[in-house]
Amino acid sequence: MEQKLKLLVCGDVRGKLKTFFARIENVNKKSGPFDLVLCVGDFFGSNPEVEVLQEYKRNAKTVAAPVYILGPTRKELAQHYVDTDDGDICTNLSYLGKRGVYTTSGGLKIAYLSGIASSEESSERNEWSYDKADAIAVRDSCLASKANMGDFRGIDILLTSQWPFGMQENAKDSSKLVSWLANAVKPRYHFCGFNDEFYESPPYRNVPDKSTQMELATRFVGLASFGNAEKKKHIYALSITPVEKMRVLDLIQKTTDEISSPYVGLSLLTESQRDVADKKDDQYFYDMNTYDDNRRNKRRSNEPNQGQKRTRPTFDQEKCWFCLSAGSIEKHLIISVGDYFYLALAKGPITETHILILSITHIQCAALLSEAQWAELVRFKEALTQFYADRDQKVFFYERNFKTGHLQINAIGIDENVAWKIQHVLEDKGEEFSVQLEKVPTLSGPSDLPERGPYFVAEIPDGTVMLTRQMKMFPLHFGREVICADNLLNCEEKADWRQCNCTKEQEDEMVKNFRESFKPYDFTV
C-alpha cells in the first residue's frame, strides 16, 4: 500500500508570523511530522511581524515543516515577495508562484492560482491578479502530462485565494474563473481562504468531459483566517495518497453524502473567454509534424540568459522554453516523446548528438520526480548510453538545478579514448571556478538528490557521480566548460551556447539524422 502524505492547510495568516510558526511547530510535534503545510489567502497582511521573519531568514530559528504560500492579493503586499531566492523566503518557507502546478517528490500534484481576478477590461499584468490566460495556463499544465485525451484522473489539490462562484450564495468576492478552473482540473481537494469563513462542502461529482469520462469527486474547503476571534476553523489536516498512485475504483467510488457539481448550469466564462479556452483544448500535446514560423525567433536553449536576476518560476506554459505544451517551444527540435519525458536537440549544440532529456510537464528538477517518472528517465538514459556505446563513445550526463525552472538533463557522447578524463576535468574546472564537488553514490532514485535547494550533478561513464550544493556564484556554463575543455572535446569557443547557433535548416537536418539513427534504441516508437 502506498504511504499517505500528511498535510496541513491554513487560511489567511495576515502577518501573525510568530503565532503561526509556533502553532506549526506545536502541531508538527504532536501530530506530525507533516510533509507539507500549504497556506491560502493573504499570508503577510498589512502589518507583518517583520522582525520575527528576520530571525528565520538569519537561521536563528527554523520553520518546523516545509511551508508553501500563495502570492499577494493586492499591490501593497507584493513588496514581501521581491527578495525571494527562486521562491525561498527562508529555510522551509517558500512562495509557490503566481500560477502553476507543483509536483512533490512523492508524486502529489498541487495546482495553484494566486491573487484575485482582474477585471475583464484590464490589460495590466501584475503579481497580485490573474486573468483568463492564467486560469487556462494552469488547466493546460494539469492536462499536459496525459498521453491521450480521456486519460485524465484529476489532480490532488487546487489552491486559490478566492472562492469559486456558485459554491455559496453569500461568498464575497467569488470568482467565475476559479469555478471554471476547478471544473476543468477536477481536484480531489479545493482549498480557499480570503473570505473569513469556514465551509466544507460534501463531495461533489464532476461532470465527465473531453479530458476524462470518469466521474471524479471534489471536496471544497474554505478556511477562515488564522487565529480569528470567532475561533472558526482555520487549519485543516489531511492524509492523502497521490491520485496517480490510486486505483481507478477508489477514485470513482461514491459516498452517501454526495451532491451534484455546483457549477452545472452556470455560465462560468464570457463568450470571448470560452473561445480562447476552446481553441487551446487541442494544444496540450506536441505535434511533431508542424512548425510555426512565427516562433522561429523565440529561443529555446539549454542555458538561460545571464545578467538578469531570475525570479521565481511561475510555471507559465506559454513562456517556458521547455514545457511541451508551451507556445514558445521550438517544435522542430523534438526527437522522441515518452509518457513523462522527451528528447530534444540542444539549442546551440556542442556536437550534432548533444541531446537534452526534458520533463514534459513543468517539474523543476530530478529530485522531485515520482517513481514512475524516475523509471522512464532511467530508460531514456539507458537507451542513450547504448546509442553512444555503439558509436565508440561514452555518455556524460549532467543536470543544473540552479536559475532554471524546468528539469533539463544534458547528454553528450565523448570518445572512448578520452572519456576517462571527464572526472579530472570536472575537478580541474571545479578548482578553477571555486566549485566544491563531492563524490556521491550512484543515483538510484530521486531521494538521492537534494530535494530542497539548488544543485549541480554530473554522472561520469564509469559510474562515479559528482555533486555540489554550493551554488553561490556558480557559472551557468559549467557543464559546457567541462565538455569543451582542451583535453576533452577541445572546443572551448563552444562553452557559450550562443556561439553555436545554427540555422533552422541545419537543426532540422541534425534532428532528422539523430531521430533516424536513434530508432533502434527508442522504446517510445
Secondary structure as UniProt FT lines:
FT   STRAND          5..10
FT   TURN            14..15
FT   HELIX           17..31
FT   STRAND          36..39
FT   HELIX           50..57
FT   TURN            58..59
FT   STRAND          67..69
FT   HELIX           75..81
FT   TURN            82..83
FT   TURN            86..87
FT   STRAND          88..90
FT   TURN            91..92
FT   STRAND          93..95
FT   STRAND          99..103
FT   TURN            105..106
FT   STRAND          109..113
FT   STRAND          116..117
FT   TURN            120..121
FT   STRAND          129..130
FT   HELIX           132..143
FT   TURN            144..145
FT   STRAND          150..151
FT   STRAND          155..160
FT   TURN            165..166
FT   TURN            169..170
FT   TURN            172..173
FT   HELIX           176..185
FT   STRAND          187..192
FT   STRAND          199..200
FT   STRAND          204..205
FT   STRAND          217..222
FT   TURN            226..227
FT   TURN            229..230
FT   STRAND          235..240
FT   HELIX           243..245
FT   HELIX           248..252
FT   TURN            256..257
FT   STRAND          259..260
FT   TURN            262..265
FT   HELIX           271..280
FT   TURN            281..282
FT   TURN            288..289
FT   HELIX           293..295
FT   TURN            296..297
FT   TURN            317..319
FT   TURN            324..325
FT   TURN            327..328
FT   HELIX           331..333
FT   STRAND          334..337
FT   STRAND          341..345
FT   TURN            352..353
FT   STRAND          355..359
FT   HELIX           366..368
FT   HELIX           371..389
FT   TURN            390..392
FT   STRAND          393..401
FT   STRAND          408..415
FT   HELIX           416..419
FT   TURN            420..421
FT   HELIX           422..432
FT   TURN            433..434
FT   STRAND          438..440
FT   HELIX           446..448
FT   STRAND          455..459
FT   TURN            461..462
FT   STRAND          465..468
FT   TURN            472..473
FT   TURN            476..477
FT   HELIX           478..483
FT   TURN            486..489
FT   HELIX           492..494
FT   HELIX           497..500
FT   HELIX           504..518
FT   HELIX           519..521
FT   TURN            523..524
//
